Amino acid sequence: MRYNCVIWDWNGTLLDDVSASLRSVNDMLKRRGRPSIDLKRYRECIGVPIKHFYEQVFEIEKEDYALLLKEYNTGYDYYVNLDCGIASGAAELLDKINHTGAKQIIVSSCEKNQLDSAVEKSGIGGYFDAVLGADDFFATSKIERARNYINNNLPDSAKLLAVGDLIHDYQLAEALGADCVLVKSGHEDTGRLLATGAFTAENVADVERFIFD
């Protein structure tokens, strides 16, 4: 095991929820008489903070942004509970890491109550030393939450790995001095992930080769 702690992203990494997000967004566009977007366009627009996504896809100047997020989350919750689950191979990899004694945490831009509920339902919550969600639904930076946990719970010499599906996960890794693996099966465009220079994996199961000697 190469690391003392693995910092996991949730949405699009451990939770295979891209379809739920896209379907909720397209429902919202349909209500406004606007054309739907495909997965390619969705992945080109997504990012942190999430407001940049809405600026590209909606006429955000005509919207109450807080209500827009609420509408999205209502649709997302419906679809994610309908047919989304943990990424293939994730539980097996979490279990293998757990047996090494390394810490595993989730650091997510997802609102903490929504995140806690999702992790509890997933059946994999027992693998994590901490689950760190956001105070609101605005999906802004999660770097400070990760930094605070690391500073308070790990020695300065700890070797860290951040695993996610967004450029923001790479930015988090850079801020923490961590290695980074970005999965191509998540929310952000593969070309944008490759441009960071980070290691990339086809999916969560493929991350194993970066963790174990």
Residue, then its C-alpha position, 0 to 999 in steps of 0.5 A: m500500500r503506497y498511501n496512508c490516506v485515500i481521499w475519495d470524491w463521492n458523486g461520479t466517483l464512488l457513486d455512479d450518478v451521472s445519469a441522474s444528474l443529466r436526466s434532472v438537468n434535461d427535465m429542467l430544460k424541457r420545462r423551460g422549452r429549451p433543447s436538451i443536452d447530451l452527455k458530451r455537452y454535459r461533461e464539457c460544461i460541468g465543474v466547480p463551482i457548479k454555478h459555471f455549469y448553470e451559466q452555460v446551460f440555462e439563462i441564469e440571469k432570468e432565474d433565482y439561482a437558489l430555486l434552480l438548485k432546489e429544482y435540480n436536487t429534487g429531480y436528482d434525488y428522484y433519479v438517483n434513488l430510481d436506478c443509480g448505485i455504487a460504482s462497479g468494483a468500488a466496494e471491493l477496492l475499499d475493502k482491500i484498502n481497509h485491510t491495510g489500515a490506511k485511512q479513507i475519507i470522503v470529501s465532497s461538494c455535496e450538501k452534508n445531509q444529502l451526502d450522509s444519507a446517500v453514504e448510509k444507503s450505499g452500504i459502504g459507509g463503514y469503510f470511511d474514517a470521515v465523511l465531509g460534506a458541504d454546508d449548502f447546495f452551492a457545490t463550491s470548493k471542498i479544499e479547506r474541509a480536506r485540509n482541516y481533516i488532514n492537518n488534524n488527523l494525520p502526520d505531516s509525513a503522511k502520503l496522500l492520494a486523492v481520487g475523483d472525477l473532476i478537475h477540482d479533485y486535481q486542484l484539491a490534490e495539488a493544494l494538499g500535496a497529494d497524488c491524484v487519480l482522475v476517473k474517466s467514467g464520471h462527470e467531467d470531460t476526459g480531455r479536460l482531465l487529461a490536460t491536468g497531467a494527473f494519472t487517469a483511470e478508466n473507472v474506480a476499479d482501475v484505480e487499484r493499480f495506482i494504490f498497491d505496489 
